[in-house]
Amino acid sequence: MKNQDLTLRVNHPYLSKNAVEYVTDALQSGWLSPGGPYSKRFREALQNRFGGTVILSNSGTSALEVAIMATARAYTRIHGYIIVPAYTCPDVAVAVVKAGFNPLFADVDPVRMCVTADTLKALIDNMAPLNMVIGLMAVHTYGMAVDASVYEFARAHGWFVIDDFAEGFSVTIDGHPLLDYSDAMCCSFRGDKLFPIGTGGMIATRHEAIAGNANAMIGLNSHGGIMRYHTVSNALSYEFPEVLAALGIAQLEDFDQALADRWRVINLYEKYGVPSGFIRGDAPWKYPVRVDDTYTAVNYFREWGFEVSPPFTPLHRIPLFFDENSHLPVAERLLHTLVALPLHMGVTEIMASQIALHWRHLQPASVVGREDALCV
């Protein structure tokens, strides 16, 4: 029987067993401003996990903006284009604009949904002058890692590379950490992300100049003490609150278990005959699946009480960046033939089996189980 009330949301953030204790302690400490003891502990915990120097920010978008500005300054680039995947969250391109540069959209691979060396080559083959491209935003879509060849391609052309791994917290490339490949990596901590604490973000880098630039931009940027308000360069006031740092420490303690629970749900979907049709990521944010028509699928699942996530609108098709002359076929096709199923601890085996039944009902027999169904 159809259910008009949603019984399962597409996102449901986990909450660590120590979350309330740590947040209460932070509140009772009387230190609410950024830079307190919990902020220091959280930053050190992230550095131990990812390496490099970690800078905390008030959102993932501001982390991207600061990382772009800090990296461009380190490379002495003051203008130009930064390549962004056409299939990703608009905030990535917005951060490029806010940092003072121009986004240039590249198509993505049909089974990885990330840029590849081939899609980058197709983008720049007709560009003139090519030296106007200065950087690349490497986004690990839905937790599927960007291939190592992308970084090799970028370096061969003299571009800097910044990773956005908000959808793939802890993602690696061929078993290696992201900082083995990129100049800086950024993450959002929004409540619907893989590592959720409500809001906030981070930058990590091994590059001393990038770290110094980013730290100078995040806060008040003064010498402190009697010179506290003597700001020595532009400061964006994107600092990270102490209470969220306390929550972040608790969430990080239980992250690996929360990630394992996502794999439990993936295994259930596969058990009941719902193949993703995409490359398996090692840090899955969502479970994207092929459908005949996105609009029909979203409404059909909702009628049965299950919320599913729609795809990203290709960035060259949203009003802010609309370009009627640009045609990026894979990103455009994904908009109409993809939904993402719930992937969190709230998904029971019974729910997974019901979702699988409804998914199969939506599919023509010719595409069920085909891993190449999104190839164009």
C-alpha positions, 0 to 999 in steps of 0.5 A: 500500500502506498504511503504518503508519509516518508518512512525513510529519509535519504540522509540521516547523520550518525551521532557519536556516543560521546557527542553530548558529553563533549559538547556539554563540556565545551559549553561549560568551559566558557570558551565559545570563540574559535581557537580553544582547546577543542579546536586544537584537539580536533585540528590535531586529530584531522592532521593525524588522519590526513597528514599535512597542516589542517586549517578549520573554517566555518563552512566547506564553501569558505574552505574551498574559497580560501584554499583557491586564494591561498594556492593561487597566491602561493603559485603567484597566479592572479587571474585565469580559469580553474577547471571544475567538473560539470557534474558536482555541487554548485558551491565548488564553482561559486567558490572559484568565483568568490576567490576571483577566478573563472570556472571552466566546466569539464565533462565527467566519466559515465561510470565514475562521475569524475573528470578524467584525463580524456575529458580534460583533454577534450576541454582544452583541445580547442582553447586559446590561449591554453595558458589561461587555465591555472588550476583544477578542482578535483571532486571525488563524486559520491566517494569515487576517487579521481583517477591518478592520471588526472593529477598527472595531466594537470601537472604536465600542464602546470596547473595547481590541483585542489581536492574537494573530498566532502563526498568521500571523507577518507577517500584514497587514490590507489591506497595513497592519501590525497595529499600525495597528489594535490596541493590542498584538499578541502571538506565540508562538515555539513549535516548531510555529508559523509562526515557530519557535524552540522556545518564547518569545513577544513583545508589540509595541505603539505605546502607551507606557503599555502598553509600560511596564506590560508591561516592569514585569511581565515581569522582576524590576522593580527599579532594578538595582544595589544596589536589584536586589531592591527590586521596585517592583510585581508581577513575573511572571518571564516573561523570555526566555532569551538562547540562544533570542534567538540562535536567534531572530535566525537564524530571522528571517533565513531566515523569508521564504524559509521562508514562500515554501516554504509557498506552494510547497506550497500551489501544489502542493495547488492544482495537484493539485486540493485547494482550501482553501475558505477565504480566502487568508491572506498568512502561512499557518500550516496548509492547512485543507481540507474533509472529510466527517468529521474523525475518519475523515479523520485516521485515514485519512491516518495509515493511509497515512503522512500526519499531518494536524492536527485542528481546534480544539475550540470553547472553549465545548465544552472542560471548562474553559469548557463551556457547554451553553447556548451554541450557536455553529454555525460553530465547532461544525461546523468541529470535525467537517468540517476537517483541516489538511494538512502545510505545510512544506519537507518536503512534496515534489511526490510527497507533495502529489500523494499527499495530494491523491489521498487527499483526493479519495478521502474526498470525495463528488463534490458537495463537491470544489472547492466553496469554500462547503462549510463555510457553515452 
